[in-house]
Amino acid sequence: MAKHLLSFDLRADFACFKKPDVNDGIILTFNCLHKPALLGILGAIVGLKGYAKKGEFPEYYEVFKDLRIGIEPLEGYHDKGNFSKTIVKYTNTVGYANADGTLIVTEQTLVKPAYRCYVMLDDSIEHQATLRQRILNCESVYLPYLGKNEFSAWWEKESVKEYSFSEITQIDSSYEVSSLFIKQFSVSENREQEDREDFNFLDMSIPKEVFVFFERLPKKFDEKLYQYELEKFSYTNVNIKASKVLHSLYFLEETKKYVQLF
């Protein structure tokens, strides 16, 4: 069994990762690319089918849902984890879109989002071997997009990297995680106490301009309710204490970086 860890830098002019819980006249977007959306992009690269029937998950999700992936906001494109956003308002006057007349849609949109996408692939599995070769060759069966058909995305061949890696279960010193990671350390049932503990896993002893970004993002689908399961993710340039080792933490030999694959 030959496992490969590789990354590619995905960029687009715009993106909208629609939040499902908004119904007040404006469509809001998640700030970061999330796993279900990335799986759709990987499915497009391989040529797997998308949504075809209500109550059934798309082919790409069934095939790739157990992949270990990581997501890193690409340096130079965000401000302390936040991507620029704008509000777009547009109308649709065709009758089949809105039988009552003109449909006015207000939508929050990310501007020039960019993400380094990590994926662990097994060459002994056909779809995963195909995916690896297509990422390496900068090929795709269907055009990838970030949330909407018109927001096409792509990556350059020179951005693709393969890594020698090791999974980390213990560590002697504090460490910085380059990717988004699931914040797993606060266990208090008291919300105020948990808020106070949001930073208790960070090593603030290293002097530098710091930021910590939090966002609740979809990690997978609830397969009974057919809706997103959300997790609290963090992204920071602050080191994490050695006593707090993330699960599924990997060290990349070539770049000397730590990333979480989930």
N, C-alpha and C positions, 0 to 999 in steps of 0.2 A: 504494500500500500504506500504510494508515493504522495505525500501531502506537500502542497506548495502554498506559501503565503505571498500574495502580491498586492500591489496597490496601483491605482490609477487616479489621475486628477480630473474630476468631472466639473465642467464649467458651463454656464448658460448666461444669456443676457437677462433673463427673468425667470422667476419660479413662483408657484403658488401651491403649497402643500396644505390643502384645505383642512381647517379644523372642523370636525363634525358637529360640535356642540354650540354653534353660533346660528342664531335665527332672528337677528334684530336689524335686518336690512343691509348688513355688510358681511362679506365673506372674509374671514381672517385666516392667516397662514401661520403654520409653524415656522420658526426661524431656521431650523436645521433640517436637512435631509434626515429621514428616519428609515429604519430597517424595512418596513413593508414597501415604502416607495423605492428604496434601493433594489429590493428583490424584483420589482416590476421592471426596473432598468436592466438588471441582469437577464431577466426573461426575454426582454426585447432583443438583447444582444444575441442570445441563443436562437430566438425564433419561437418561443413558447407562446401558447394562446393566453389571452387575457380574460376579462370577465365575459361570460357567454350566457349564463343562466342565473336568475335570481335564486339565492339560497345555496349557491355552489361557489366554492373558492376557485379562482383562476388556476389554470395549469401551472403557470410559473410559480405560484405560491406553494402548491402541493409539492412541486419538484425541489424548490430551493429553501423552504421554510426552516430547515435545520442547519443551513449554512452558518458558519461563524463569520460575522462581518464586523468591521469597525469603521467609524466615520470621524474625520478630522476636518473642521473648518479650515480652509486653506489660508495660510498666512498671506497678508497683504490685501485680502478681500473683505475682511470684517473688522469691526471695532470692538475689541474685548468680547468677542463671541457673537456680537450682534451684526447682522447684515442690514444694509440700507433697505428701506421699504418706501413704497409710494402707494397712493390710493388711485385706482383706475375706475372710472365710471363709464359704462357702455350700455347701449340699448339694443334690443332685438325685437323687430316688428313683425317677424313672420308668424302667421297664425298658429302653426303647430307648436311653436315655442310657448305661446301665451294666448290662449283663446280669449282672454279679456282685453287684449290690446297690447300696447307697447310694454315690453319687459325691461325694466331698468335694473342693472346689476352694478353694485359697488363692491369692489374687490381690492383687498390688500395684496400687494405684489412685492416680492423680493427683487432687488436690483443687483445684477451681476453676482449671484451666489456662486461659490466654488468650494468643492469638498474633495479631500483625499479619501478615497474609498478603499478599505482593506477587505480582502476576502480570502478565506482559507479553502483551498480546493483539493480534491482527491482525484488523481489521474485515473484511478481504477473505476470511477463512475463516469459513464459516457457523457452525460450533460455537463458535468463539471470539467471534464477534460476538454470538451468543445468550448466551454466558456473561457477557460484559461487561454486557449489558442486564439480566440477571437479578441480577447482583451489585449494580448501581446501584439497582435497584428492590427489592432485598431479597426476592427470589422464588426458590423452588427447587421442582423437580418432586418430588424425594424429600427426606425430612428428613435433613440432614447429621448425622453422629455422629462422635465421637472414639474410634475403635477398637472400640466395641461398640454394638449397636443401642440399648441403654438409655441410653447416654451422649450424648443429643442435644445439638447445638451450634447456635448461631445468631449473627447479626451484626445490628447496628442500622444503619439507613440513614444516619444522621449519621456513622457511622464510616468510610464509604466515601470514599476520596479518589482523585483522578486527578492525575498529576504531569507537569510538563514535566521532561525528563530528558536527561542526556548520559552517554555511556559514557566512562570515564576510563582512559587508558592510561599517563599519566604525571602526576606531581603534585609541587609544589614544597615542600610542608611535610607534617608528619605529620598523620594524619587518623583520626577515629574512625568505625568501622563500626557502624551501628545494628542490623544483622541478624546472624544466624548467618552464618559464613563458613567455607569449606573451608580448613583450615590446610595451605598448600602449600609452605612455605619450607624445612623441614628435609629434607635429602636424604641424610643419613648412613645407611649400612647398619648402623652400630653402634647398637643400641637404647639403650645408656647415653648415647652421644653425642647421639642424637636427643632423649632426655629433657632433656638439658642445654640443647639448642637450642630447646626448646619456647617460650622467652620471648625469643629473640634478634631477633624481628621487631617487638618492642614498644618504644615510646618512653616510657621511665619518667621523663623529665625534667620532666613536668608534675605538680606535687604535688597529689594528691587521694587519697581512699580508693578503692582499686582492687580489681577482681576479674577473674579469668580463668577461664572455664568451658570444659571440654573434654568432648565426647561423640562416640562413634562412632555415626553415624546412617545409616540407609539413604538412598542417593541415587537409586537406580534398581534394576531387577531385572536379574540375569544371565539373558539370554533363552535360554541353553542349559541352565542348571542350575535355572531357575525358583526362584531364591532372591535375597534382598537382596544388593546390592553396598553395602558400608559404606565411608564416608569419615570421616576425623577432622575434626570441626567444632569451631569455637571461637566463644565469645561473650564479649565483654569491654567494659569502659568505658575501657580504656587505648588511647591513640592508637597507630597503626601507623606505623612509620618510612616516610618519603617514598620511600626506596629500595626498599621492598617494596610494590609495587602489585599488589593482588589482580586475578586475571582476572575478567572479567564484573562489574566494579565500576561502579556507576552513581551519579551525583549527582542528587539531587532538588531542583529549583529552589525549590519552595514551602517546603520544610522545612529546606533547607540540610543535608541528611543524605546519607550514603553508605550504600548497601546492595549486597550481592552477590546477583545472580540466577544460579541454577545449573540 
